[in-house]
């Protein structure tokens, strides 16, 4: 089994000074940086291994790309239709507002309805 840490929490190691136990002796920062670098590099290999877990045959890749092309083409058509419908609705709304403004100016508004 391989273990992998999701979150790194690296601390500077320390130990009591052998000559004077009341004083604390800290690890060299460069050693800590090297240790962290080695650990992260070893875990990168584990992350890369996920890419190669499932082999995709070339014809499967081609098929997937063809389906993606068809989907994107159909999606483009739907997006164009949405834009057209939005345009038509805005035009109709502006025409209605224009008619209402003309009716108010002429005094032929629909007060009773």
ZADO-1210 file (C-alpha; in nm, 4 decimals, padded with zeros to 6 digits):
<atoms>
<atom x="00.0000" y="00.0000" z="00.0000" code="UNK" pos="1"/>
<atom x="00.1101" y="00.3496" z="-00.0720" code="UNK" pos="2"/>
<atom x="00.0244" y="00.6372" z="00.1527" code="UNK" pos="3"/>
<atom x="-00.0317" y="00.9846" z="00.0320" code="UNK" pos="4"/>
<atom x="-00.0846" y="01.2998" z="00.2312" code="UNK" pos="5"/>
<atom x="-00.3430" y="01.5399" z="00.0989" code="UNK" pos="6"/>
<atom x="-00.2330" y="01.8382" z="00.3007" code="UNK" pos="7"/>
<atom x="00.1227" y="01.9200" z="00.3903" code="UNK" pos="8"/>
<atom x="00.1926" y="02.0522" z="00.7328" code="UNK" pos="9"/>
<atom x="00.5665" y="02.0697" z="00.7667" code="UNK" pos="10"/>
<atom x="00.7277" y="02.1963" z="01.0827" code="UNK" pos="11"/>
<atom x="01.0799" y="02.2796" z="01.1739" code="UNK" pos="12"/>
<atom x="01.2188" y="01.9986" z="01.3888" code="UNK" pos="13"/>
<atom x="01.3780" y="02.0847" z="01.7199" code="UNK" pos="14"/>
<atom x="01.5476" y="01.9070" z="02.0099" code="UNK" pos="15"/>
<atom x="01.6933" y="02.0132" z="02.3421" code="UNK" pos="16"/>
<atom x="02.0550" y="02.1150" z="02.3398" code="UNK" pos="17"/>
<atom x="02.2660" y="01.8287" z="02.4906" code="UNK" pos="18"/>
<atom x="02.4964" y="02.0728" z="02.6658" code="UNK" pos="19"/>
<atom x="02.2226" y="02.2939" z="02.8084" code="UNK" pos="20"/>
<atom x="01.8799" y="02.1133" z="02.8226" code="UNK" pos="21"/>
<atom x="01.6932" y="02.4398" z="02.8873" code="UNK" pos="22"/>
<atom x="01.7880" y="02.5682" z="02.5421" code="UNK" pos="23"/>
<atom x="01.6242" y="02.4354" z="02.2256" code="UNK" pos="24"/>
<atom x="01.8258" y="02.3570" z="01.9156" code="UNK" pos="25"/>
<atom x="01.6395" y="02.3931" z="01.5833" code="UNK" pos="26"/>
<atom x="01.7029" y="02.1990" z="01.2636" code="UNK" pos="27"/>
<atom x="01.8854" y="02.3712" z="00.9785" code="UNK" pos="28"/>
<atom x="01.6335" y="02.5387" z="00.7446" code="UNK" pos="29"/>
<atom x="01.8087" y="02.4095" z="00.4326" code="UNK" pos="30"/>
<atom x="01.7780" y="02.0518" z="00.5603" code="UNK" pos="31"/>
<atom x="01.4070" y="02.1061" z="00.6217" code="UNK" pos="32"/>
<atom x="01.3625" y="02.2468" z="00.2705" code="UNK" pos="33"/>
<atom x="01.5454" y="01.9476" z="00.1204" code="UNK" pos="34"/>
<atom x="01.3295" y="01.7056" z="00.3207" code="UNK" pos="35"/>
<atom x="01.0111" y="01.8761" z="00.2090" code="UNK" pos="36"/>
<atom x="01.1287" y="01.8760" z="-00.1526" code="UNK" pos="37"/>
<atom x="01.2037" y="01.5040" z="-00.1457" code="UNK" pos="38"/>
<atom x="00.8654" y="01.4258" z="00.0074" code="UNK" pos="39"/>
<atom x="00.6738" y="01.6346" z="-00.2459" code="UNK" pos="40"/>
<atom x="00.8681" y="01.4885" z="-00.5349" code="UNK" pos="41"/>
<atom x="00.7921" y="01.1337" z="-00.4236" code="UNK" pos="42"/>
<atom x="00.4218" y="01.2133" z="-00.3976" code="UNK" pos="43"/>
<atom x="00.4177" y="01.3697" z="-00.7438" code="UNK" pos="44"/>
<atom x="00.5058" y="01.0287" z="-00.8853" code="UNK" pos="45"/>
<atom x="00.1999" y="00.8830" z="-00.7128" code="UNK" pos="46"/>
<atom x="-00.0203" y="01.1523" z="-00.8611" code="UNK" pos="47"/>
<atom x="00.1158" y="01.0858" z="-01.2100" code="UNK" pos="48"/>
<atom x="00.0439" y="00.7141" z="-01.1730" code="UNK" pos="49"/>
<atom x="-00.3321" y="00.7870" z="-01.1803" code="UNK" pos="50"/>
<atom x="-00.3048" y="00.8986" z="-01.5403" code="UNK" pos="51"/>
<atom x="-00.1884" y="00.5549" z="-01.6497" code="UNK" pos="52"/>
<atom x="-00.4407" y="00.3459" z="-01.4562" code="UNK" pos="53"/>
<atom x="-00.6831" y="00.3242" z="-01.7491" code="UNK" pos="54"/>
<atom x="-00.5530" y="00.2663" z="-02.0991" code="UNK" pos="55"/>
<atom x="-00.7553" y="00.4245" z="-02.3761" code="UNK" pos="56"/>
<atom x="-00.7136" y="00.2596" z="-02.7124" code="UNK" pos="57"/>
<atom x="-00.6512" y="00.4876" z="-03.0112" code="UNK" pos="58"/>
<atom x="-00.9826" y="00.4050" z="-03.1778" code="UNK" pos="59"/>
<atom x="-01.1611" y="00.4901" z="-02.8509" code="UNK" pos="60"/>
<atom x="-00.9900" y="00.8271" z="-02.8450" code="UNK" pos="61"/>
<atom x="-01.0957" y="00.8911" z="-03.2060" code="UNK" pos="62"/>
<atom x="-01.4528" y="00.7937" z="-03.1251" code="UNK" pos="63"/>
<atom x="-01.4574" y="01.0173" z="-02.8183" code="UNK" pos="64"/>
<atom x="-01.3261" y="01.3126" z="-03.0225" code="UNK" pos="65"/>
<atom x="-01.5901" y="01.2586" z="-03.2930" code="UNK" pos="66"/>
<atom x="-01.8665" y="01.2579" z="-03.0331" code="UNK" pos="67"/>
<atom x="-01.7241" y="01.5729" z="-02.8766" code="UNK" pos="68"/>
<atom x="-01.7250" y="01.7454" z="-03.2181" code="UNK" pos="69"/>
<atom x="-02.0891" y="01.6505" z="-03.2775" code="UNK" pos="70"/>
<atom x="-02.1849" y="01.7671" z="-02.9292" code="UNK" pos="71"/>
<atom x="-02.0070" y="02.1010" z="-02.9704" code="UNK" pos="72"/>
<atom x="-02.1667" y="02.1554" z="-03.3121" code="UNK" pos="73"/>
<atom x="-02.5146" y="02.0873" z="-03.1716" code="UNK" pos="74"/>
<atom x="-02.4386" y="02.3050" z="-02.8720" code="UNK" pos="75"/>
<atom x="-02.3459" y="02.5909" z="-03.1042" code="UNK" pos="76"/>
<atom x="-02.6782" y="02.5553" z="-03.2883" code="UNK" pos="77"/>
<atom x="-02.8700" y="02.5671" z="-02.9603" code="UNK" pos="78"/>
<atom x="-02.6747" y="02.8724" z="-02.8443" code="UNK" pos="79"/>
<atom x="-02.7535" y="03.0473" z="-03.1751" code="UNK" pos="80"/>
<atom x="-03.1223" y="02.9630" z="-03.1330" code="UNK" pos="81"/>
<atom x="-03.1202" y="03.1012" z="-02.7788" code="UNK" pos="82"/>
<atom x="-02.9655" y="03.4249" z="-02.9002" code="UNK" pos="83"/>
<atom x="-03.2242" y="03.4515" z="-03.1805" code="UNK" pos="84"/>
<atom x="-03.5165" y="03.3948" z="-02.9440" code="UNK" pos="85"/>
<atom x="-03.3765" y="03.6539" z="-02.7027" code="UNK" pos="86"/>
<atom x="-03.3392" y="03.9004" z="-02.9894" code="UNK" pos="87"/>
<atom x="-03.6969" y="03.8438" z="-03.1077" code="UNK" pos="88"/>
<atom x="-03.8330" y="03.8856" z="-02.7548" code="UNK" pos="89"/>
<atom x="-03.6436" y="04.2138" z="-02.7115" code="UNK" pos="90"/>
<atom x="-03.7679" y="04.3445" z="-03.0468" code="UNK" pos="91"/>
<atom x="-04.1274" y="04.2539" z="-02.9630" code="UNK" pos="92"/>
<atom x="-04.0967" y="04.4157" z="-02.6236" code="UNK" pos="93"/>
<atom x="-03.9559" y="04.7348" z="-02.7720" code="UNK" pos="94"/>
<atom x="-04.2344" y="04.7396" z="-03.0348" code="UNK" pos="95"/>
<atom x="-04.5002" y="04.6965" z="-02.7654" code="UNK" pos="96"/>
<atom x="-04.3461" y="04.9754" z="-02.5599" code="UNK" pos="97"/>
<atom x="-04.3365" y="05.1946" z="-02.8710" code="UNK" pos="98"/>
<atom x="-04.7067" y="05.1260" z="-02.9420" code="UNK" pos="99"/>
<atom x="-04.7987" y="05.2015" z="-02.5821" code="UNK" pos="100"/>
<atom x="-04.6104" y="05.5300" z="-02.5967" code="UNK" pos="101"/>
<atom x="-04.7928" y="05.6225" z="-02.9210" code="UNK" pos="102"/>
<atom x="-05.1286" y="05.5309" z="-02.7658" code="UNK" pos="103"/>
<atom x="-05.0577" y="05.7475" z="-02.4624" code="UNK" pos="104"/>
<atom x="-04.9572" y="06.0405" z="-02.6841" code="UNK" pos="105"/>
<atom x="-05.2685" y="06.0016" z="-02.9025" code="UNK" pos="106"/>
<atom x="-05.5003" y="05.9428" z="-02.6063" code="UNK" pos="107"/>
<atom x="-05.6195" y="05.6054" z="-02.7350" code="UNK" pos="108"/>
<atom x="-05.4914" y="05.4016" z="-02.4426" code="UNK" pos="109"/>
<atom x="-05.6820" y="05.1032" z="-02.3092" code="UNK" pos="110"/>
<atom x="-05.8137" y="05.2410" z="-01.9798" code="UNK" pos="111"/>
<atom x="-06.1124" y="05.0126" z="-01.9395" code="UNK" pos="112"/>
<atom x="-05.9379" y="04.6823" z="-01.9990" code="UNK" pos="113"/>
</atoms>
